[in-house]
Amino acid sequence: MYKQNCCNFTTSLIVSIIVGIGVSVVFSLGFLASIVTALWIAFGFSVLSVVALLVLAPLSSMNKSMALRKCLCYYGKPLVIGSIGTLIASLIALTLILSIASAVSIIVMFFVGTLFSLLLISIVQFILCIINYDCCEPCSHCC
């Protein structure tokens, strides 16, 4: 069984913060020409993930396989934080007039980059958890 330990969330958060810093630096240097398109993509992806979580949560209790339930238990918190955080941060960024000279815009882009990368990392970890849970024997140490 693919188990999450406390290091998975911490590592995901550290990597996400580094990505957020990179996004805010690249934005402040003016290299992101189509940032509004990227914000709409992040917004749409976060809406889809919130809807998927709302569908998967009750489905996991009705599912006979324990993989979905266990993996939602392990990765539910980062998935919820990433999806709702990206939703809110991208909405704030879409309502602002984004300027590379504005400190508020740079800070908002940091939060969008951090939360969106946390969402993507958590989705990958969740999918890997489901795959590894179903493929591994309960007594083996492959996961």
C-alpha positions as CSV (number, residue, x, y, z in Angstrom):
1,M,0.0,0.0,0.0
2,Y,1.3,3.4,-0.9
3,K,1.3,5.4,2.3
4,Q,1.8,9.1,2.8
5,N,4.0,10.2,5.6
6,C,4.4,13.7,6.9
7,C,7.4,14.2,4.7
8,N,5.2,14.0,1.5
9,F,3.1,17.0,2.4
10,T,6.2,19.0,3.6
11,T,8.1,18.2,0.5
12,S,5.2,19.1,-1.7
13,L,4.8,22.4,0.1
14,I,8.5,23.3,-0.1
15,V,8.5,22.5,-3.9
16,S,5.4,24.5,-4.3
17,I,6.8,27.5,-2.5
18,I,9.9,27.3,-4.7
19,V,7.7,27.2,-7.8
20,G,5.7,30.1,-6.5
21,I,8.9,32.2,-6.0
22,G,10.0,31.3,-9.5
23,V,6.6,32.3,-11.0
24,S,6.6,35.6,-9.1
25,V,10.2,36.4,-10.2
26,V,9.5,35.5,-13.9
27,F,6.3,37.6,-13.7
28,S,8.1,40.6,-12.1
29,L,10.8,40.5,-14.9
30,G,8.0,40.7,-17.5
31,F,8.6,37.3,-19.1
32,L,5.0,36.1,-18.8
33,A,3.3,37.7,-21.7
34,S,0.0,35.8,-21.6
35,I,-0.5,35.7,-17.8
36,V,-4.2,36.2,-18.1
37,T,-4.6,33.0,-20.1
38,A,-2.5,31.1,-17.6
39,L,-4.7,32.5,-14.8
40,W,-7.9,31.3,-16.6
41,I,-6.3,27.8,-17.0
42,A,-5.4,27.7,-13.3
43,F,-9.0,28.9,-12.4
44,G,-10.6,26.3,-14.7
45,F,-8.4,23.5,-13.4
46,S,-9.2,24.4,-9.8
47,V,-12.9,24.4,-10.5
48,L,-12.6,21.0,-12.1
49,S,-10.7,19.7,-9.1
50,V,-13.2,21.0,-6.6
51,V,-16.0,19.4,-8.6
52,A,-14.0,16.1,-8.7
53,L,-13.4,16.2,-4.9
54,L,-17.1,16.8,-4.3
55,V,-17.9,13.8,-6.5
56,L,-15.1,11.5,-5.1
57,A,-15.8,12.2,-1.4
58,P,-19.2,10.5,-1.3
59,L,-18.2,7.9,-3.9
60,S,-15.3,6.7,-1.7
61,S,-17.7,5.7,1.0
62,M,-19.8,3.6,-1.4
63,N,-16.8,2.0,-3.2
64,K,-15.9,-1.5,-2.1
65,S,-12.2,-1.0,-2.9
66,M,-10.4,0.8,-0.1
67,A,-7.9,2.5,-2.5
68,L,-10.1,5.6,-3.1
69,R,-11.0,6.0,0.5
70,K,-7.4,5.6,1.8
71,C,-5.9,7.8,-0.9
72,L,-8.5,10.5,-0.2
73,C,-7.6,10.2,3.5
74,Y,-3.9,10.6,2.7
75,Y,-4.0,13.3,0.1
76,G,-7.4,15.0,0.8
77,K,-5.9,17.9,2.8
78,P,-3.4,19.0,0.2
79,L,-5.9,18.5,-2.6
80,V,-8.5,20.7,-0.9
81,I,-5.9,23.4,0.1
82,G,-4.5,23.4,-3.5
83,S,-7.9,23.5,-5.2
84,I,-9.7,26.1,-3.1
85,G,-6.5,28.1,-2.7
86,T,-5.9,28.2,-6.4
87,L,-9.6,29.1,-7.0
88,I,-9.4,32.1,-4.6
89,A,-6.0,33.3,-5.6
90,S,-6.7,33.1,-9.4
91,L,-10.0,34.9,-8.9
92,I,-8.1,37.7,-7.0
93,A,-5.5,37.8,-9.7
94,L,-8.1,38.0,-12.5
95,T,-9.9,40.9,-10.7
96,L,-6.7,42.9,-10.3
97,I,-5.0,44.9,-13.0
98,L,-1.7,43.0,-13.1
99,S,1.3,45.2,-13.4
100,I,4.9,44.0,-13.0
101,A,5.6,47.2,-11.0
102,S,3.0,46.4,-8.4
103,A,4.0,44.5,-5.3
104,V,0.5,43.3,-4.8
105,S,0.4,41.7,-8.2
106,I,3.8,40.0,-7.6
107,I,2.5,38.7,-4.2
108,V,-0.7,37.4,-5.8
109,M,1.2,35.7,-8.5
110,F,3.4,34.0,-5.9
111,F,0.2,32.6,-4.2
112,V,-1.2,31.5,-7.5
113,G,2.0,29.8,-8.5
114,T,2.4,28.1,-5.1
115,L,-1.1,26.9,-4.7
116,F,-1.5,25.8,-8.3
117,S,1.8,23.8,-8.1
118,L,0.6,22.3,-4.8
119,L,-2.6,21.3,-6.6
120,L,-0.8,19.6,-9.4
121,I,1.6,17.8,-7.2
122,S,-1.2,16.6,-4.9
123,I,-3.2,15.3,-7.9
124,V,-0.1,13.3,-9.1
125,Q,0.5,11.9,-5.7
126,F,-3.2,11.0,-5.4
127,I,-3.2,9.2,-8.7
128,L,0.0,7.4,-7.8
129,C,-1.5,6.3,-4.5
130,I,-4.5,4.8,-6.3
131,I,-2.3,3.0,-8.8
132,N,0.1,1.7,-6.3
133,Y,-2.6,0.7,-3.8
134,D,-4.3,-1.5,-6.4
135,C,-1.1,-3.0,-7.8
136,C,0.7,-3.9,-4.6
137,E,0.1,-6.9,-2.4
138,P,-0.9,-5.9,1.2
139,C,2.1,-7.7,2.6
140,S,4.8,-6.7,0.1
141,H,7.1,-3.8,0.4
142,C,6.9,-2.5,-3.2
143,C,5.2,0.7,-2.2
